[in-house]
Amino acid sequence: MAEDKGKGEVEAGEGGGGAEGDWLPSPRDTPTRATEPEAAAFLTAVAAGSTPTGAARKAGIHRATVYRWRDSDPAFRDAWDAAHSAKVDRLEDSVLERAMLGVLEDVYYQGQVVGQRRVFSDRLAELVLKAERPDKYRERVDHTVTAPPLPPEDRAAGRAAGRRPGVQAAARVIPAPPAVTEKPAA
């Protein structure tokens, strides 16, 4: 079957990156600059919510090709960034809607739908608030460690032993573990 393949085509499992039976052009045989139909199909799929790999598959091109286009064609890179931004904007709108308006879920009784209820996502609301007002809703964790200053003689002894001053201060604050004594055998 390999001899039946046309120039620039790869069978799945040979680097094509697709599912069984997918035929994708080899990234080596595609132009360096984005071509209009493939680029438009790829960018439309990205804006609609596809990953770069899924969008490349929908456009019928190899994923390495679109990354090469991105690296070598500033206009394509800008268009990709705009398509990605449009996708993220749509996702953000959806998250806000789910957090504020909730979603309808079916209510079942004995295997039958008997009604619906509106379910809100507190977790989504929390994430939105943290993103929109980080000064008010961010996590507040203070990881600073303070120790009383070391007397000059302890600092000099630590420097002589090759220890850093901060390590010395922490070692002085943390109490030494109690000595382990063996119990006499009875």
N, C-alpha and C positions, 0 to 999 in steps of 0.2 A: 504494500500500500504506500510505502514511503516514496516509491518511484513515481506515483501518480500525482504527488503534490506539485503545485505550481510554484514559480519563483517567489520567494518571500513568505511562503506559508509554513506554518509550524503545526504539527499535530499535537493534541493535548498530551501532556506528559513529556514533551520535548522542549519545554521552556515557554510554551504558549500561555501558560497561566490560566487557562480556562477549564471548563468542565469537559468530561469525555465527549468527543465529537466536535468541540469548538475548534474553529480554524481562525487563527489570528496572524496578521502579517508579522514577519520577523522585525524586531526593532532595527536591525542592521540595514534592512532594505527600504526603510521609510525615509521621506525627506526630513532634513534638519529643521526646516520651517514648517509651521502648522499649515495644513491644507484646509481650505474653506469648509467643505462639507463635513470632514471628520472632526475638525475643531469645533464647529457649531454643534454637532451632535454630542460631543464630549461635554462642552460647556453647558448645554441645555440639561444634560443628565446630572451634572454636578449641582446646578442651581435647583433641580427638582429634588435633590436629597441623596444622590448616589455618592459612594466613596469614589476616589479617583480610579481604583481598580474596576469597580462596577461600571463607572461611566465610560472607561476605555473599552470595556467589553461591549457595552451597548452601542458604542460608536464603531465597533469593529476594528479597533486598533490595539496594539500591544501597550500595556501600561508603561513600559520603559520608554516608549515613543513619546508619550505625553510629558514625561519628566524631562526627556531630552529637549522637547519643544519649549518647555518652561525655562530650562537653563539657557537656551540659545535665542529665544524670541521674546523680547520685552513686551510686545503688544499682547502676545498670548499669555504671558505671565500676569499682566494686569487684568486681562479678561478672566483668567482663572481665579484670581483673587476676588474680583467682583462677583463671580458666580458663587464662590464659597461664602462670601459675605451675605449674599442673598439667601443662601441655604440656612446660615446661622440666624439671620433675622426671622425667617419663617419658623425655625425651631424655637426661638425666643418667644415669638408670638404665641405659639402653641403651648409652651410651658406657662406663660402668664395666664392664658385662658384656663388651663387646667387648674392652676393654683387659685384663681379668683372666682371662676364660675363653676368649677368642678366638672365631673363627667357623670353621665347617667349609666348606672349598672342595673342589670336585671336582678330581680329578687325571685328566688325559687322557693317553692313549697312542694314537697313530695314529687320533685322532678319536673314540675310545671312552672312556667313563668307566671307569677301572680301580680307583678307590679315592677316599678322601678324606683330607685333612690339615687339621689345626687350625692356623689362622694367627692370630697375635697382632699387635696394632697398637702398636708402640713409641711412635709419635707420639701416639696417644690416651692411653697411659699417662703420657707426659711432660706432656701438657696437664692431666691429672687431678692429677698431683703438684704442678704449678705452682699450680693452683687451691686444692688442699687444704693445701699447706705452702709458701706463697710465700716465707717467711723462709729456707727451706732450698733451694728449687729455682728461685727467680726468676733472671732474667738479671742478672748483675752487671757493669755497665758504668759506669765512672767517667768522667764528661765534664768534670771540673774541669781548668782550665788555670791553672797557677801560674807566675808569673814572679818573678824576683828584684826587690826594691823598686828603684825609680828613685832616683837621687841627686836632692837638692833642686833643683839647677840644671837637670836634664833635665825635672823636673816643671814648673818655672816656664816653661821654653822651650816645652813642649808646651801649657800653658794659654794662653800668649801666641799660639800658632799655632791655638788653638781645638780642640785634640784632647783627648779624654777620657783620664784617667789609665790606665784599663785598656787602651785601645788603644795608648797610648804604650808600656806595659810589653810588650805582645805584639809590637809592632813592633821593640822592642829585642832580644827573644829570637829572633825569626825573622831569620835572616841575609838580607842583601840578595842578590839573584841576581847571578851574575858578569856583568861587563860584556861586551857582545858587541862584538868587534872584527872589522872586515872584513879578509879576506885580500887582499893585493895581487894584482892580476891578473898572470898570468904571461906 
